[in-house]
Amino acid sequence: MISIMLAIIGAVLFMLIGLVSGTDETAIMVPFTLLVILLGAPPAAVFSFFMAAVLAKHLTHAIPTALMGIPGDTTAVPLIDHASTLRRLGVPHIALRKMLSGGIIGAFIALPTAILFGQFLGQFADFFKSSSGLIFTLAAIMIAYFSKGKWVSILMIIPFAFFIKSIDLLSFNVINKHLSISFFLGIAIGPMFSDLLISLSSSARGSLLRSKAREYHLAPEIKSWSGYFPNPFRVLTGRQTLFTAASSFVSSLTFVFSPVGMTSLMGEIVGSRTKGVYKKSSSSLATMNGVTESTYIAEAIIPLLAFGIPLSPVALGPASALFNAPPVFTSEPVHNLHNLLTPWEFFVYGAIGLVVAALIAYPFSMNYARKATVFVMKNISQEAIVGMFVGLVCLLAYHEAQIVGIILTLTMATVGGLLNRVLGVGSGVQFMIFYGSTWMMAKILGL
């Protein structure tokens, strides 16, 4: 019962957040997931909450992406070109429907696929756990190499690890314990916090100034189905359903790769095999949003089920609280959902989250997308949303270590955010460095 209740809360909350364009998944999912964990929710209910949040967020992020040409979040960026093509053709509502229906199919394919694959990889769990420091370091190098700031990201691995370990030792001398939540909260809100700092700087503020407000023209809503809940298999053609299902299955197995990268790759593959501008763009959008769902779900479940340590971009970002939320969940030693849920429970409680989110967010997005977009654009301040998340992060940091936690979080957010925005050292790289910093400094400096 608690699982269903938290799934409903997660679905409604993140359905509404998804309507606000530009909301970063890590910055919004980590604080709320942490809050649910620290409030004492049962592990199964936490998992249902997270699954519902993921699906709801990635369904409604399609609304600003399709209707306004603004990416709903980071994973929606690869969808912009095809969505803009259909908007120029005068059918943005078709783009939205294809994206939403593809997302539903991708989510329900990813859940059983990820659980089965996670069970298989679980045979090698002891090796991964014993070599976690080395694995995190190698993963940081690999993710840095494929990031937008390739060489500078690689160059910053050791200095950033030294910085993390330095302030870790400083905070330990003050409060006599090592912190975890404050570190990854700071990394999570870094890009968002850096925008706030830039807006306060007289020398840097010019990059954010605009000469006039942007204008958006929304197409009228056209409903082509009866009832409240449309059938996604009727929204997509048979060929589009096949492409979406196959791409979602394959991407569910590639849990170590970036969700944005997999979304772009699968969209290009499907687009190259489809002729005609309309068919190409609509098929690509359905597939890409399905892959967005499948990669997020699989990259959270597979490391959780198989290893209990965060070994994927999603596990290191939006799902990081499922692995590390001291004192409730830890990855060193492993004491989190990996130990607390069986594979069958992963399936049952994951399905609860997905079903609840599908029943709430999917029909809402299909029926009221235009009305919801107009309301958000007219009445919701994005600055207020950013302020709310920063406030929530400070609350959680204070819960962990009072004023030291807040100072450490804002310090990490400042350094990590500017590294991200200015040099292109992504959050995924920073999370990997954080988890591998102890091993790196032990090998290099003997700390």
N, C-alpha and C positions, 0 to 999 in steps of 0.2 A: 504493500500500500504506500509506504514511504517512497519507494522507487517510482511509482506512478506519479505521486504528487510532485516530486522533484523533477521528473521528466516534463511534466506540464509547466512547471516554473521555468525550467531551462528553455523549453520550446517557445513559450510566450516572450520571455525576456530577450532571447537572442533573435527571435523573429523581428522584434521591434528594433533591436540594435542593427540588424542587417539592412534596414531601410536607410540608415545614415551612411552615406557614401564615405569611403576612405578610412573606415574603422579597421585597424590592424588586428588580425586574429589573436596574436600572442598577447598584445596589450589588453585585450578585453576578456579573453578566456581564462588566462592565468589567474587574475585577481578573483573572479567570481568562483572558479573551481576551488581555489584555495579557501575562500570564505565558506563554501559548503563543507569542505573537509574539516576545517578547524572548528566549525560549529557542531561537529560530532555526528554527521550523517553516516549511516552504515556504508561500507565499501560498495555493496551492490547498488545502493541508491546514488552514490557518487558517480558510478559508471553510467547509469541510466541518464543522469543529469547531463553528463558530458556528451553522450551520444545524441541526445535530443538537441543540445546546444549546437553541436557541429552541423547536423542536418538542417536545423531551422535557420542558422546563420547563412549557410551556403545556398539555401533556397531564396531567401529574401535579398541576398546580395545581388541576385540576378536582376532585381527591379531597377535600381539606379544604373546598372550596367547596360541593360537593354533599352530602357526608356530615355535615359539622359546622356548616355555615352561617358559616364563617370564610373570607374571601377569601384565596385562595392567594397572590395578589400584587395589584398595583394594577389590572391589566387584568381581574381577576376580580370586582372590586367591582360592576360593572353586572349581573352574573349572580346576585347574592345573592337578590334578590327572587323571581325565578322558581324558583331552587333551593329556597328556603324554602317556596314554595307546594307543590312536589312532595314535600318532606319532610313537610309537614303532611298530605298525602294518603297518606303511608306508602310512597312509592315513590322514595326518594332514589337507589336503585340504577339506576332508569330515568333519572333526571336525569343521573347520572354517565355512563351509556352514551351518551346522546344528545350530551352535551358532547364526549366523547372522539371519537366517530365524526365529529361535525361538524368538529372540529379537524383530523383526518386529511385530510378532503376539502378543507378550506380551504387547507391547506399546499400540497398538490400542484396546486391551481389557481393559487395565487399565484406559484409559481416561474416557469413559462413566461410568465405574464401580465406580471410585473414585468420580466423580461428583454426582452421585446418592446417594452414601453412605455419602458424605459430606453434602448434603442437609438434609438427615435424622438426622445426628448428630448435625446439626445447631440448632435444637430445644433445645439443652442443652447448647447453647453458653454462655448465661448469667452466668450460674454456673461456667463454665470453666474460664471465664474472671475474675470474682470476686475472684476466688480461685487460680489464676495463680501462685502466689508466693509459696503457699503450694504444688501445683501440680508440679511445677518445682523441688522443693526440693525432693519430693517423687520419681519423675522420675529420678533424679540424683542418688538416692540410688538404684533404680531398675536397671538402666543401668550399674551403677558401679558394682553391684552384678554379673551381667552376662558378665562383661568384662574380658579380659585376666588377668588383675591385680586386681582381685576381692576385697580382703580385704584391700589392700593398697589404692585402689580407694575410698572405703567407708571412710577409715580413713582420706583421704585428702580432703574430702568435706568441712568441716568447715575451716581448715587452708587455703585452696585455695579461699574460699569465703571471708575470712578475708583479704587475700592478694589483691584480686580484689577490694574490697571496700576501702582498704587503698590507693591504687594508684588512685582510682576514686576520693576520697576526696582530695588527693594531687593535681591531675590535675585540679580539680574544683577550688582550691585555687589560682592556677596560671592563668587560663584562664576564670574562672567564668562561666563554663558550664560543664555539665556531658557529657562524651564521650561514644559512642557506637560502631561506625564503627572501631575505632582503636583497641578496645578490641577483637571483633570477627575476625578481620583480623589477629591479633597476634595469636589467638588460631588456626585459619585456617592454617597458614603457619608454625606452631610450629614444627611438625615432620620434615618438609623440612629444616627449619632453624637450627634445632639441628644437622642435618647431616653436614651442613656447619661449625658449631662451632666445631664439633668433628674432622673434617678434618683439622682445624686450631690448634688443641691441640696436642702437641708433646706426651703427655701421653696417649691420647685416640685414636690417629690416626691409631694405629695398627689394630684396629677392621675393618677398611675400606680398608686396603692394600691387594692387591692380587699379587701372584707371577707371574701370566701370564694372558694374555687376554683370555676371554671366547670365545669358538668357537661355531658357529651355522651352522647347515646343513639344508638348506631349500629345501623342495620337489618342483619339477617343477609344474607349474600351469597346471591344466587339466580342460578344460571347457566342461561341459556336457549339455549346453543349447544353444539355438540359440538366437540371439539378445543381447541387452545390459542389459535389466532388467529381471532377472530370477524371476520366480513365487515361492514365499516361500512355498506355499502349495504343489508344486511339488518337492521341495527339501526335505521336510519332508514327512515321511509316514503318513498314516491316524492316526495310533496309536500315533505317536510322536506329531502330531498336536493336538490331543485330550488331551494328557498329558500336553502339553505346555499351551493350552487354559485354562484347569481346574486349573492348578497350578497358572497361572497368575491371574485368577479371585480370587482365595482364598487369595493369597498373597496381592492383592490390598485392602483387607478388614483389614489386620493385620498391620495397619499403625503405631502402637507403637513399633513394633519389628525391630531389626537390619536387614537391607537388606542383609548383609553377612550371618547372621543366617538363614534367610528365604531361601536364595539361597541354602545353605548347606542342610537344612531340606528337601526342595522339591526335590533336587537332590537325596538324600538318599531314599526318598519314591519311586520315579520313578525307581531308580536303583534296589531297592529290588523287584520290580514287573516285571522286565525285565530279561530274560535269555540270555546268550551268551555275551561274552566280547564286541564284536563290537556293538551289539544292545544296550547293557546296557550303554556303554559309550556315544554313539551317541545320544541316547534318553535323557540321563541325561544332556548332554551339551545343547541340544535344550531347555529343560525345564528350566535349571538353568539360561541361558542367558535371557530367557523370563521373569523369576522371577526377575532378576536384573533390567530389564526395568520397570516391573510393580510396584515393590516396590518403586523405585525412583520416578516415576510419581505419584503414589497414596500418598506417604508420603509427597510430596510437596503440592498436591491439597487438600487433605482432611482437614488438619489443616487450610489452607488458606481459604477455602470455608466455613468451619463450625465455626471456632473460631477466626481466625485472629491472633492467637498467635502460636509460633512454638512448637508443642507438638509431634514431631516425630524425630527420629535420622536424617533423611534427612532435615527436616525443621530447625533443629538446626545446621546443617552443610552446605552442598552445597546450599540449598535453603534459607539460613538465610537472605540473602539480600532482598528477596521478602517480608519478614516480617519487617525487620529493616534496613532502609537506611536513617537515619536522614539527612536533615529535610524532605525528600520526603515521606518515609514510616516509620511508628512507630508501635510498638505493645502495648505500654503503653503511651497514650491511643491508641486503635486500629485504625489505619489509614493506610491501605495498600490495597492490591488487594482484601481483604475481603470486604471492603466497596466500592471499585471502579469498580468491575466487577460483573455482574450478573452470575448465573449458566450457562445460555445460552452462555454468552460471554466467560466463562471459556472453554466451549466445543468448540466453534467456533475457538477461537484464539489458544487454545491448539492443535486442529486438524491442523490448519495452520502450526504450528511449527513441528508437527510430520510428516505431509505429505511432507513438504519441506525437512526435514532431511532424510526421507525414500527415496525420489527421488534422493538425492545427495549422501548420505553416503552408502546406501545399495548396489546399483550397483557398486559404486567405490570399495567397500571392496570385493565384489564377483569377480570382473574382474581384479583388479590390486593389490591384497593383497601382492603378492610376490615382485613385482617391488617396491611397496611403502616401504616394509620392508627393502629391500636391500638399498634403497636410505637413509632411516632414519639411519640405522646402520652405513653406511659409511660417512654420511655428517652432521648429527645432533648431536651436543654435548648436553648430558643431563645436564651437568653443566651450559651450556648457558641457557637452558630452566629454570632451577632453579633460575639463576640470573635474568632472565627476570621477573619471578613472584615476586621475592623479590623487584625488582625495582618498579613494578606496585603497589605493596602493599604500599611501602613507598610514592608513589605519592598520593594514595588515603588517606593515613593517614595524609599527609601534607595538603591535601585539607580540611580535617576536623578540624585540630588543629595545623597546621604548625609544628614546631620542637617538640612541646609537643606530638603531635600525633605520630610522628615517634619514639620518645623515648619510649612512652607507648607501641606502637605496637611491637617494638623489645624486650622490657622487657617481654611482655606477650608471645611472640614467644619463648624466651629463657627459661622461667620457664615452660610454657605449653609444649614446645617441649621436654625438658628433662624429665618432668614427664611422657610424652607419651612414649618416646623411652626407658627410663631406668626403670621406675616403672610400665608401662603398663596402665597409667591413660589416657584412650582414649579421642579423641576430643569430642565425643558425651557427655561424662560425664562432660568435662570442659565447654562445651556450656551450659548444664543444670545448672551447678553451677553458671556460669556467670548470667544467667537470674534469678536465685533464690537467688543470693547473697544479694540483698537489703532486701528481706523478712527475710532471715536467720539472718543477722546482726541486723535488727530491733528487732527481737524476742529475740536474745541472748544478745546483747549489748545496745539495745535501740537507735541505730543510725538512 
